[in-house]
């Protein structure tokens, strides 16, 4: 049977979570942090 909550039966979600938590390149984290800072700054201005 297919269980939605089981990572072994849901390889797409498991691989995406694993790749996100194990990002090898720091550029992705820099872009994510820059987007987060700009998003917070835009909300504080308004």
C-alpha distance matrix in Angstrom:
0.0 3.8 6.4 9.8 11.9 10.9 13.5 12.0 9.2 12.0 14.9 17.1 17.6 17.8 20.4 22.4 22.7 23.7 26.2 27.6 28.2 29.7 32.1 34.6 37.2 39.3 40.1 36.8 37.4 41.0 39.9 37.4 40.1 42.7 40.5 39.8 43.5 44.6 42.2 43.6 47.1 46.7 45.5 48.3 50.9 50.0
3.8 0.0 3.8 6.4 9.1 8.5 10.7 10.0 6.6 8.6 11.9 13.7 14.0 14.7 17.3 18.9 19.4 20.7 23.1 24.3 25.1 26.7 28.9 31.6 34.0 36.0 36.7 33.3 33.9 37.4 36.3 33.7 36.5 39.0 36.8 36.2 39.9 40.9 38.5 39.9 43.4 43.0 41.9 44.8 47.3 46.4
6.4 3.8 0.0 3.8 5.5 5.6 8.7 9.0 6.5 7.9 11.6 13.3 12.6 13.1 16.3 17.6 17.4 18.9 21.6 22.4 22.9 24.9 27.3 30.2 32.6 34.3 35.1 31.7 31.9 35.5 34.5 31.7 34.2 36.9 34.8 33.8 37.5 38.8 36.3 37.4 41.0 40.8 39.4 42.2 44.9 44.1
9.8 6.4 3.8 0.0 3.8 5.6 7.8 9.5 7.2 6.7 10.4 11.2 9.9 11.1 14.4 15.0 14.8 16.9 19.4 19.7 20.5 22.8 24.9 28.0 30.2 31.6 32.3 28.7 29.0 32.4 31.3 28.4 30.9 33.5 31.3 30.3 34.0 35.1 32.6 33.8 37.4 37.0 35.7 38.5 41.2 40.4
11.9 9.1 5.5 3.8 0.0 3.8 6.4 9.0 8.2 7.8 11.1 12.2 9.9 10.3 14.0 14.6 13.4 15.4 18.4 18.5 18.6 21.1 23.5 26.7 29.1 30.3 31.3 27.8 27.6 31.2 30.4 27.3 29.5 32.4 30.4 29.1 32.7 34.2 31.7 32.6 36.2 36.2 34.8 37.3 40.2 39.6
10.9 8.5 5.6 5.6 3.8 0.0 3.8 5.5 5.5 6.3 9.1 11.3 9.8 9.0 12.5 14.1 13.1 14.2 17.3 18.2 18.1 20.0 22.7 25.6 28.2 29.8 31.1 27.8 27.8 31.4 30.9 28.1 30.4 33.4 31.7 30.6 34.1 35.8 33.6 34.5 38.1 38.3 37.1 39.6 42.5 42.1
13.5 10.7 8.7 7.8 6.4 3.8 0.0 3.8 5.4 4.9 6.2 8.6 7.2 5.4 8.8 10.8 9.9 10.6 13.7 14.9 14.9 16.5 19.2 21.9 24.6 26.4 27.7 24.5 24.7 28.4 28.0 25.4 27.8 30.8 29.3 28.4 32.0 33.6 31.7 32.9 36.3 36.7 35.8 38.3 41.0 40.9
12.0 10.0 9.0 9.5 9.0 5.5 3.8 0.0 3.8 5.5 6.1 9.6 9.6 7.6 10.0 12.9 12.7 12.5 15.4 17.3 17.3 18.3 21.0 23.3 26.2 28.4 29.7 26.7 27.2 30.9 30.6 28.3 30.8 33.7 32.3 31.7 35.2 36.8 35.1 36.3 39.7 40.1 39.3 41.9 44.6 44.5
9.2 6.6 6.5 7.2 8.2 5.5 5.4 3.8 0.0 3.8 6.1 9.0 9.5 9.0 11.4 13.7 14.1 14.7 17.2 18.9 19.5 20.7 23.0 25.5 28.1 30.3 31.3 28.1 28.8 32.4 31.6 29.3 32.0 34.7 33.0 32.5 36.1 37.4 35.4 36.9 40.3 40.3 39.5 42.2 44.8 44.5
12.0 8.6 7.9 6.7 7.8 6.3 4.9 5.5 3.8 0.0 3.8 5.6 5.9 6.4 8.7 10.4 11.2 12.4 14.5 15.9 17.0 18.4 20.4 23.1 25.4 27.5 28.2 24.9 25.6 29.2 28.2 25.9 28.7 31.3 29.4 29.0 32.7 33.9 31.9 33.5 36.8 36.7 36.0 38.9 41.3 41.0
14.9 11.9 11.6 10.4 11.1 9.1 6.2 6.1 6.1 3.8 0.0 3.8 5.6 5.0 5.8 8.4 9.9 10.2 11.8 13.9 15.2 16.0 17.8 20.1 22.5 24.9 25.7 22.6 23.7 27.2 26.4 24.4 27.4 29.9 28.3 28.3 31.9 33.1 31.4 33.2 36.4 36.4 36.1 38.9 41.2 41.2
17.1 13.7 13.3 11.2 12.2 11.3 8.6 9.6 9.0 5.6 3.8 0.0 3.8 5.5 5.4 6.2 8.7 10.0 10.7 12.3 14.4 15.4 16.5 19.1 21.0 23.3 23.5 20.3 21.6 25.0 23.7 21.8 25.0 27.2 25.4 25.6 29.2 30.1 28.5 30.5 33.6 33.4 33.2 36.1 38.3 38.1
17.6 14.0 12.6 9.9 9.9 9.8 7.2 9.6 9.5 5.9 5.6 3.8 0.0 3.8 5.5 5.2 6.2 8.5 10.0 10.6 12.3 14.2 15.6 18.7 20.5 22.3 22.8 19.3 20.0 23.5 22.4 20.0 22.9 25.4 23.5 23.2 26.9 28.0 26.2 27.9 31.1 31.1 30.6 33.4 35.8 35.7
17.8 14.7 13.1 11.1 10.3 9.0 5.4 7.6 9.0 6.4 5.0 5.5 3.8 0.0 3.8 5.5 5.3 6.1 8.6 9.9 10.7 12.1 14.3 17.1 19.6 21.5 22.5 19.4 19.8 23.5 23.0 20.7 23.3 26.1 24.7 24.3 27.8 29.4 27.8 29.2 32.5 32.8 32.4 34.9 37.5 37.6
20.4 17.3 16.3 14.4 14.0 12.5 8.8 10.0 11.4 8.7 5.8 5.4 5.5 3.8 0.0 3.8 5.5 5.0 6.0 8.4 9.9 10.3 11.9 14.4 16.8 19.1 20.0 17.1 18.1 21.7 21.1 19.3 22.2 24.8 23.7 23.7 27.2 28.5 27.4 29.1 32.1 32.5 32.5 35.0 37.4 37.7
22.4 18.9 17.6 15.0 14.6 14.1 10.8 12.9 13.7 10.4 8.4 6.2 5.2 5.5 3.8 0.0 3.8 5.5 5.2 6.1 8.6 9.9 10.6 13.7 15.4 17.3 17.8 14.4 15.5 18.9 18.0 16.0 19.1 21.5 20.1 20.2 23.8 25.0 23.7 25.6 28.5 28.8 28.8 31.5 33.7 34.0
22.7 19.4 17.4 14.8 13.4 13.1 9.9 12.7 14.1 11.2 9.9 8.7 6.2 5.3 5.5 3.8 0.0 3.8 5.5 5.1 6.2 8.5 10.2 13.6 15.6 17.0 18.0 14.7 14.8 18.5 18.1 15.6 18.1 21.0 19.8 19.3 22.7 24.4 23.0 24.4 27.6 28.2 27.9 30.2 32.8 33.2
23.7 20.7 18.9 16.9 15.4 14.2 10.6 12.5 14.7 12.4 10.2 10.0 8.5 6.1 5.0 5.5 3.8 0.0 3.8 5.4 5.3 6.1 8.6 11.4 14.2 15.9 17.6 14.8 14.9 18.7 18.9 16.9 19.2 22.2 21.6 21.2 24.4 26.3 25.4 26.6 29.6 30.6 30.5 32.6 35.2 35.9
26.2 23.1 21.6 19.4 18.4 17.3 13.7 15.4 17.2 14.5 11.8 10.7 10.0 8.6 6.0 5.2 5.5 3.8 0.0 3.8 5.5 5.1 6.0 8.7 11.0 13.2 14.4 11.7 12.5 16.2 16.1 14.6 17.3 20.0 19.5 19.7 22.8 24.4 23.8 25.5 28.2 29.0 29.4 31.6 33.9 34.8
27.6 24.3 22.4 19.7 18.5 18.2 14.9 17.3 18.9 15.9 13.9 12.3 10.6 9.9 8.4 6.1 5.1 5.4 3.8 0.0 3.8 5.5 5.6 9.3 10.8 11.9 13.0 9.8 9.9 13.6 13.5 11.5 14.0 16.8 16.2 16.1 19.2 21.0 20.3 21.8 24.6 25.5 25.8 27.9 30.3 31.2
28.2 25.1 22.9 20.5 18.6 18.1 14.9 17.3 19.5 17.0 15.2 14.4 12.3 10.7 9.9 8.6 6.2 5.3 5.5 3.8 0.0 3.8 5.9 9.3 11.5 12.2 14.2 11.6 10.7 14.5 15.3 13.0 14.7 18.0 17.9 17.2 20.0 22.3 21.8 22.6 25.5 26.9 26.9 28.6 31.3 32.4
29.7 26.7 24.9 22.8 21.1 20.0 16.5 18.3 20.7 18.4 16.0 15.4 14.2 12.1 10.3 9.9 8.5 6.1 5.1 5.5 3.8 0.0 3.8 6.2 9.2 10.6 13.1 11.2 10.9 14.5 15.6 14.3 16.0 19.0 19.4 19.2 21.8 24.0 23.9 25.0 27.5 29.0 29.5 31.1 33.5 34.9
32.1 28.9 27.3 24.9 23.5 22.7 19.2 21.0 23.0 20.4 17.8 16.5 15.6 14.3 11.9 10.6 10.2 8.6 6.0 5.6 5.9 3.8 0.0 3.8 5.7 7.4 9.4 7.6 8.0 11.4 12.4 11.6 13.6 16.2 16.8 17.2 19.6 21.5 21.8 23.2 25.4 26.8 27.7 29.3 31.5 33.0
34.6 31.6 30.2 28.0 26.7 25.6 21.9 23.3 25.5 23.1 20.1 19.1 18.7 17.1 14.4 13.7 13.6 11.4 8.7 9.3 9.3 6.2 3.8 0.0 3.8 6.6 9.0 8.7 9.5 12.1 13.6 13.8 15.5 17.7 18.8 19.6 21.5 23.4 24.2 25.6 27.5 29.1 30.3 31.7 33.7 35.5
37.2 34.0 32.6 30.2 29.1 28.2 24.6 26.2 28.1 25.4 22.5 21.0 20.5 19.6 16.8 15.4 15.6 14.2 11.0 10.8 11.5 9.2 5.7 3.8 0.0 3.8 5.4 6.1 7.6 9.3 10.8 11.8 13.4 15.0 16.5 17.7 19.4 20.9 22.2 23.8 25.2 26.7 28.3 29.8 31.4 33.3
39.3 36.0 34.3 31.6 30.3 29.8 26.4 28.4 30.3 27.5 24.9 23.3 22.3 21.5 19.1 17.3 17.0 15.9 13.2 11.9 12.2 10.6 7.4 6.6 3.8 0.0 3.8 5.4 5.2 6.2 8.7 9.9 10.5 12.2 14.2 15.2 16.4 18.2 19.8 21.0 22.3 24.2 25.8 26.8 28.5 30.7
40.1 36.7 35.1 32.3 31.3 31.1 27.7 29.7 31.3 28.2 25.7 23.5 22.8 22.5 20.0 17.8 18.0 17.6 14.4 13.0 14.2 13.1 9.4 9.0 5.4 3.8 0.0 3.8 5.4 5.0 6.1 8.5 9.8 10.3 12.2 14.0 15.1 16.3 18.0 19.8 20.7 22.2 24.2 25.5 26.8 28.9
36.8 33.3 31.7 28.7 27.8 27.8 24.5 26.7 28.1 24.9 22.6 20.3 19.3 19.4 17.1 14.4 14.7 14.8 11.7 9.8 11.6 11.2 7.6 8.7 6.1 5.4 3.8 0.0 3.8 5.4 5.1 6.1 8.5 9.8 10.5 12.2 14.2 15.3 16.3 18.3 19.8 20.9 22.6 24.3 25.8 27.5
37.4 33.9 31.9 29.0 27.6 27.8 24.7 27.2 28.8 25.6 23.7 21.6 20.0 19.8 18.1 15.5 14.8 14.9 12.5 9.9 10.7 10.9 8.0 9.5 7.6 5.2 5.4 3.8 0.0 3.8 5.4 4.9 6.0 8.4 9.7 10.3 12.0 14.0 15.0 16.3 18.0 19.7 21.0 22.3 24.2 26.1
41.0 37.4 35.5 32.4 31.2 31.4 28.4 30.9 32.4 29.2 27.2 25.0 23.5 23.5 21.7 18.9 18.5 18.7 16.2 13.6 14.5 14.5 11.4 12.1 9.3 6.2 5.0 5.4 3.8 0.0 3.8 5.4 5.1 6.0 8.5 9.8 10.4 12.1 13.9 15.3 16.2 18.1 19.9 20.9 22.4 24.6
39.9 36.3 34.5 31.3 30.4 30.9 28.0 30.6 31.6 28.2 26.4 23.7 22.4 23.0 21.1 18.0 18.1 18.9 16.1 13.5 15.3 15.6 12.4 13.6 10.8 8.7 6.1 5.1 5.4 3.8 0.0 3.8 5.5 5.0 6.1 8.5 9.9 10.5 12.0 14.2 15.1 16.2 18.3 19.9 21.0 22.9
37.4 33.7 31.7 28.4 27.3 28.1 25.4 28.3 29.3 25.9 24.4 21.8 20.0 20.7 19.3 16.0 15.6 16.9 14.6 11.5 13.0 14.3 11.6 13.8 11.8 9.9 8.5 6.1 4.9 5.4 3.8 0.0 3.8 5.5 5.2 6.1 8.6 10.0 10.4 12.3 14.1 15.3 16.6 18.4 20.1 21.7
40.1 36.5 34.2 30.9 29.5 30.4 27.8 30.8 32.0 28.7 27.4 25.0 22.9 23.3 22.2 19.1 18.1 19.2 17.3 14.0 14.7 16.0 13.6 15.5 13.4 10.5 9.8 8.5 6.0 5.1 5.5 3.8 0.0 3.8 5.4 5.0 6.1 8.5 9.7 10.5 12.1 14.1 15.4 16.4 18.3 20.4
42.7 39.0 36.9 33.5 32.4 33.4 30.8 33.7 34.7 31.3 29.9 27.2 25.4 26.1 24.8 21.5 21.0 22.2 20.0 16.8 18.0 19.0 16.2 17.7 15.0 12.2 10.3 9.8 8.4 6.0 5.0 5.5 3.8 0.0 3.8 5.4 5.1 6.1 8.4 9.9 10.4 12.1 14.2 15.3 16.5 18.7
40.5 36.8 34.8 31.3 30.4 31.7 29.3 32.3 33.0 29.4 28.3 25.4 23.5 24.7 23.7 20.1 19.8 21.6 19.5 16.2 17.9 19.4 16.8 18.8 16.5 14.2 12.2 10.5 9.7 8.5 6.1 5.2 5.4 3.8 0.0 3.8 5.5 5.2 6.0 8.6 9.8 10.4 12.3 14.2 15.4 17.0
39.8 36.2 33.8 30.3 29.1 30.6 28.4 31.7 32.5 29.0 28.3 25.6 23.2 24.3 23.7 20.2 19.3 21.2 19.7 16.1 17.2 19.2 17.2 19.6 17.7 15.2 14.0 12.2 10.3 9.8 8.5 6.1 5.0 5.4 3.8 0.0 3.8 5.5 5.0 6.2 8.5 9.9 10.7 12.3 14.4 15.9
43.5 39.9 37.5 34.0 32.7 34.1 32.0 35.2 36.1 32.7 31.9 29.2 26.9 27.8 27.2 23.8 22.7 24.4 22.8 19.2 20.0 21.8 19.6 21.5 19.4 16.4 15.1 14.2 12.0 10.4 9.9 8.6 6.1 5.1 5.5 3.8 0.0 3.8 5.4 5.2 6.0 8.6 9.9 10.5 12.3 14.6
44.6 40.9 38.8 35.1 34.2 35.8 33.6 36.8 37.4 33.9 33.1 30.1 28.0 29.4 28.5 25.0 24.4 26.3 24.4 21.0 22.3 24.0 21.5 23.4 20.9 18.2 16.3 15.3 14.0 12.1 10.5 10.0 8.5 6.1 5.2 5.5 3.8 0.0 3.8 5.5 4.9 6.0 8.6 9.8 10.6 12.7
42.2 38.5 36.3 32.6 31.7 33.6 31.7 35.1 35.4 31.9 31.4 28.5 26.2 27.8 27.4 23.7 23.0 25.4 23.8 20.3 21.8 23.9 21.8 24.2 22.2 19.8 18.0 16.3 15.0 13.9 12.0 10.4 9.7 8.4 6.0 5.0 5.4 3.8 0.0 3.8 5.4 5.2 6.4 8.8 10.2 11.3
43.6 39.9 37.4 33.8 32.6 34.5 32.9 36.3 36.9 33.5 33.2 30.5 27.9 29.2 29.1 25.6 24.4 26.6 25.5 21.8 22.6 25.0 23.2 25.6 23.8 21.0 19.8 18.3 16.3 15.3 14.2 12.3 10.5 9.9 8.6 6.2 5.2 5.5 3.8 0.0 3.8 5.4 5.1 6.2 8.7 10.3
47.1 43.4 41.0 37.4 36.2 38.1 36.3 39.7 40.3 36.8 36.4 33.6 31.1 32.5 32.1 28.5 27.6 29.6 28.2 24.6 25.5 27.5 25.4 27.5 25.2 22.3 20.7 19.8 18.0 16.2 15.1 14.1 12.1 10.4 9.8 8.5 6.0 4.9 5.4 3.8 0.0 3.8 5.4 5.1 6.3 9.0
46.7 43.0 40.8 37.0 36.2 38.3 36.7 40.1 40.3 36.7 36.4 33.4 31.1 32.8 32.5 28.8 28.2 30.6 29.0 25.5 26.9 29.0 26.8 29.1 26.7 24.2 22.2 20.9 19.7 18.1 16.2 15.3 14.1 12.1 10.4 9.9 8.6 6.0 5.2 5.4 3.8 0.0 3.8 5.5 5.3 6.7
45.5 41.9 39.4 35.7 34.8 37.1 35.8 39.3 39.5 36.0 36.1 33.2 30.6 32.4 32.5 28.8 27.9 30.5 29.4 25.8 26.9 29.5 27.7 30.3 28.3 25.8 24.2 22.6 21.0 19.9 18.3 16.6 15.4 14.2 12.3 10.7 9.9 8.6 6.4 5.1 5.4 3.8 0.0 3.8 5.5 5.5
48.3 44.8 42.2 38.5 37.3 39.6 38.3 41.9 42.2 38.9 38.9 36.1 33.4 34.9 35.0 31.5 30.2 32.6 31.6 27.9 28.6 31.1 29.3 31.7 29.8 26.8 25.5 24.3 22.3 20.9 19.9 18.4 16.4 15.3 14.2 12.3 10.5 9.8 8.8 6.2 5.1 5.5 3.8 0.0 3.8 5.6
50.9 47.3 44.9 41.2 40.2 42.5 41.0 44.6 44.8 41.3 41.2 38.3 35.8 37.5 37.4 33.7 32.8 35.2 33.9 30.3 31.3 33.5 31.5 33.7 31.4 28.5 26.8 25.8 24.2 22.4 21.0 20.1 18.3 16.5 15.4 14.4 12.3 10.6 10.2 8.7 6.3 5.3 5.5 3.8 0.0 3.8
50.0 46.4 44.1 40.4 39.6 42.1 40.9 44.5 44.5 41.0 41.2 38.1 35.7 37.6 37.7 34.0 33.2 35.9 34.8 31.2 32.4 34.9 33.0 35.5 33.3 30.7 28.9 27.5 26.1 24.6 22.9 21.7 20.4 18.7 17.0 15.9 14.6 12.7 11.3 10.3 9.0 6.7 5.5 5.6 3.8 0.0
